[in-house]
Amino acid sequence: MGLFDKLAGWLGLKKKEVNVLCLGLDNSGKTTIINQLKPTNSCLGEKNWCHLLQAQAQDIVPTIGFSIEKFKTSSLSFTVFDMSGQGRYRNLWEHYYKEGQAIIFVIDSSDKLRMVVAKEELDTLLNHPDIKHRRIPILFFANKMDLRDALSSVKVSQLLCLENIKDKPWHICASNAVQGEGLQEGVDWLQGTD
């Protein structure tokens, strides 16, 4: 059973389609996380990625604009919007906020120099009219924890001032997307939110 099957349980809704936005700066690991979360037997994605995990981890190229991944679990059809984190494409994110029912925000915890940029993008997201007054759950992955200079998830949380988010459920997980570490914890948290 894939992690998105568990996410279906979190929703507890009879909806047939669930939209999840996957956001973060470029090179943070968004596409790798999506590939890990997809059911292993899914070949419904727009990019039709059906490679072994090792091949996926090595063959990832930067997403330009956005990629839409569609796949089915036992009961639901998921649409995951993998949004490019490159500066010139970040303005596209807001066009998908209304449809999002959950947000996965990925941070490269080893990229200390761009932590300020990640915080600026997060603040822009949180203050957008389509997000600001909604109680949409936000799952943060402090990714690339396997790298030597990676900041802890507590430090990433402090630098992003996550404690200031009072009107939305949020959670941060340390993760290593290539190995799939920490992703289960995040999905378990999403399941528990209402």
C-alpha positions as CSV (number, residue, x, y, z in Angstrom):
1,M,0.0,0.0,0.0
2,G,1.4,3.4,-1.0
3,L,1.6,6.4,1.3
4,F,-1.2,8.1,-0.7
5,D,-3.5,5.2,0.2
6,K,-2.9,6.3,3.8
7,L,-3.5,9.9,2.9
8,A,-6.9,8.8,1.5
9,G,-7.8,7.6,5.0
10,W,-6.9,11.0,6.4
11,L,-9.4,12.8,4.2
12,G,-12.3,10.6,5.3
13,L,-14.2,12.2,2.5
14,K,-16.2,10.5,-0.3
15,K,-14.6,12.7,-2.9
16,K,-13.2,11.0,-5.9
17,E,-10.4,13.5,-6.5
18,V,-8.0,15.0,-4.0
19,N,-5.6,17.9,-5.0
20,V,-2.3,18.2,-3.2
21,L,0.1,21.0,-3.9
22,C,3.8,20.2,-3.6
23,L,5.7,23.5,-3.3
24,G,9.3,24.6,-2.4
25,L,12.4,26.1,-3.9
26,D,14.1,24.4,-6.9
27,N,16.3,21.5,-6.0
28,S,14.6,20.9,-2.7
29,G,13.4,17.3,-3.6
30,K,9.7,17.8,-4.4
31,T,9.6,15.4,-7.4
32,T,11.6,12.8,-5.6
33,I,9.1,13.0,-2.7
34,I,6.2,12.6,-5.1
35,N,7.8,9.6,-6.7
36,Q,8.2,8.0,-3.3
37,L,4.6,8.7,-2.3
38,K,3.0,7.3,-5.4
39,P,1.7,3.8,-5.3
40,T,4.4,1.5,-6.6
41,N,2.1,0.0,-9.3
42,S,0.9,3.4,-10.5
43,C,1.5,4.2,-14.2
44,L,-1.2,6.8,-14.5
45,G,1.1,9.8,-14.1
46,E,1.4,12.5,-16.8
47,K,5.2,11.7,-17.0
48,N,4.5,7.9,-16.7
49,W,7.3,7.3,-14.3
50,C,7.5,3.5,-13.7
51,H,11.2,3.1,-12.9
52,L,12.8,1.4,-10.0
53,L,13.4,3.8,-7.0
54,Q,17.2,3.9,-7.7
55,A,16.6,5.0,-11.3
56,Q,14.1,7.6,-10.2
57,A,16.5,9.1,-7.7
58,Q,19.3,9.4,-10.3
59,D,17.2,10.5,-13.3
60,I,15.3,13.4,-11.7
61,V,15.5,16.6,-13.8
62,P,14.3,20.0,-12.6
63,T,10.6,20.5,-13.1
64,I,10.0,23.4,-15.5
65,G,6.7,25.2,-14.9
66,F,4.8,22.4,-13.3
67,S,4.1,18.7,-13.6
68,I,0.8,17.1,-12.9
69,E,0.9,13.6,-11.5
70,K,-2.4,11.7,-11.5
71,F,-2.7,8.3,-9.9
72,K,-5.3,6.2,-8.2
73,T,-5.3,4.4,-4.9
74,S,-7.9,1.9,-3.8
75,S,-10.5,4.5,-3.3
76,L,-9.4,7.9,-4.6
77,S,-7.9,9.6,-7.5
78,F,-5.1,12.0,-6.6
79,T,-3.9,14.9,-8.5
80,V,-0.5,16.2,-7.3
81,F,0.7,19.5,-8.6
82,D,4.5,19.4,-8.6
83,M,5.3,23.1,-8.9
84,S,8.7,24.3,-10.2
85,G,10.6,26.1,-7.5
86,Q,12.7,28.1,-9.9
87,G,12.3,31.8,-9.3
88,R,10.7,32.7,-12.6
89,Y,8.0,30.0,-12.2
90,R,7.0,30.6,-8.5
91,N,4.3,33.1,-9.6
92,L,2.5,30.1,-11.1
93,W,1.9,28.6,-7.7
94,E,-1.0,30.9,-6.8
95,H,-3.1,29.8,-9.8
96,Y,-3.5,26.4,-8.0
97,Y,-4.1,27.5,-4.4
98,K,-7.9,27.4,-4.7
99,E,-7.9,23.7,-5.7
100,G,-5.5,22.6,-3.1
101,Q,-6.8,20.5,-0.2
102,A,-3.4,20.0,1.4
103,I,0.1,21.5,0.9
104,I,3.4,19.7,1.0
105,F,6.2,22.4,1.4
106,V,9.7,21.0,0.8
107,I,12.8,22.7,2.1
108,D,16.4,21.7,1.3
109,S,17.7,21.7,4.9
110,S,21.3,21.7,3.6
111,D,20.9,25.0,1.6
112,K,21.4,27.5,4.4
113,L,22.0,30.4,2.0
114,R,18.5,30.1,0.5
115,M,16.6,29.6,3.7
116,V,15.6,33.3,3.6
117,V,14.2,32.8,0.1
118,A,12.2,29.8,1.3
119,K,10.8,31.9,4.2
120,E,9.8,34.7,1.8
121,E,8.0,32.2,-0.5
122,L,6.3,30.6,2.5
123,D,5.2,34.0,3.8
124,T,3.8,34.9,0.3
125,L,1.9,31.7,0.2
126,L,0.4,32.1,3.7
127,N,-0.7,35.7,3.0
128,H,-2.3,34.9,-0.4
129,P,-6.1,35.5,-0.3
130,D,-6.8,31.9,-1.5
131,I,-4.9,30.4,1.4
132,K,-4.9,33.0,4.2
133,H,-8.5,32.3,5.5
134,R,-8.5,28.6,4.9
135,R,-7.6,25.9,7.4
136,I,-5.6,23.9,4.9
137,P,-3.0,21.6,6.4
138,I,0.6,22.2,5.5
139,L,3.2,19.4,5.8
140,F,6.8,20.6,5.8
141,F,9.6,18.3,4.8
142,A,13.0,19.4,6.0
143,N,14.6,17.4,3.3
144,K,18.1,16.1,2.5
145,M,18.8,15.3,6.2
146,D,21.4,12.8,5.0
147,L,23.7,15.6,3.9
148,R,26.5,16.5,6.3
149,D,25.7,20.2,6.7
150,A,21.9,19.8,6.9
151,L,20.1,21.8,9.5
152,S,17.8,20.0,12.0
153,S,14.1,20.2,11.5
154,V,13.9,22.2,14.7
155,K,16.4,24.8,13.2
156,V,14.6,24.9,9.9
157,S,11.3,25.5,11.8
158,Q,12.9,28.3,13.7
159,L,14.4,29.9,10.5
160,L,11.0,29.7,8.8
161,C,9.2,31.0,11.9
162,L,6.7,28.2,11.7
163,E,5.6,28.9,15.3
164,N,3.9,32.0,13.9
165,I,1.4,29.9,11.9
166,K,-1.5,29.8,14.3
167,D,-4.5,29.4,12.0
168,K,-3.5,26.3,10.0
169,P,-2.5,22.8,11.1
170,W,1.1,22.3,10.3
171,H,3.9,19.8,10.9
172,I,7.5,19.5,10.0
173,C,9.4,16.2,9.4
174,A,13.0,15.6,8.8
175,S,13.3,13.6,5.6
176,N,15.6,12.0,3.1
177,A,13.5,11.7,0.0
178,V,15.9,9.5,-1.9
179,Q,15.7,6.8,0.8
180,G,12.0,7.6,1.7
181,E,13.0,8.4,5.3
182,G,10.6,10.6,7.2
183,L,7.8,10.5,4.6
184,Q,5.7,8.0,6.5
185,E,5.7,10.3,9.5
186,G,4.4,13.1,7.4
187,V,1.6,11.1,5.9
188,D,0.7,9.8,9.3
189,W,0.4,13.4,10.6
190,L,-1.8,14.4,7.6
191,Q,-4.0,11.4,8.3
192,G,-4.5,12.7,11.9
193,T,-5.5,16.3,10.9
194,D,-9.1,17.3,10.4
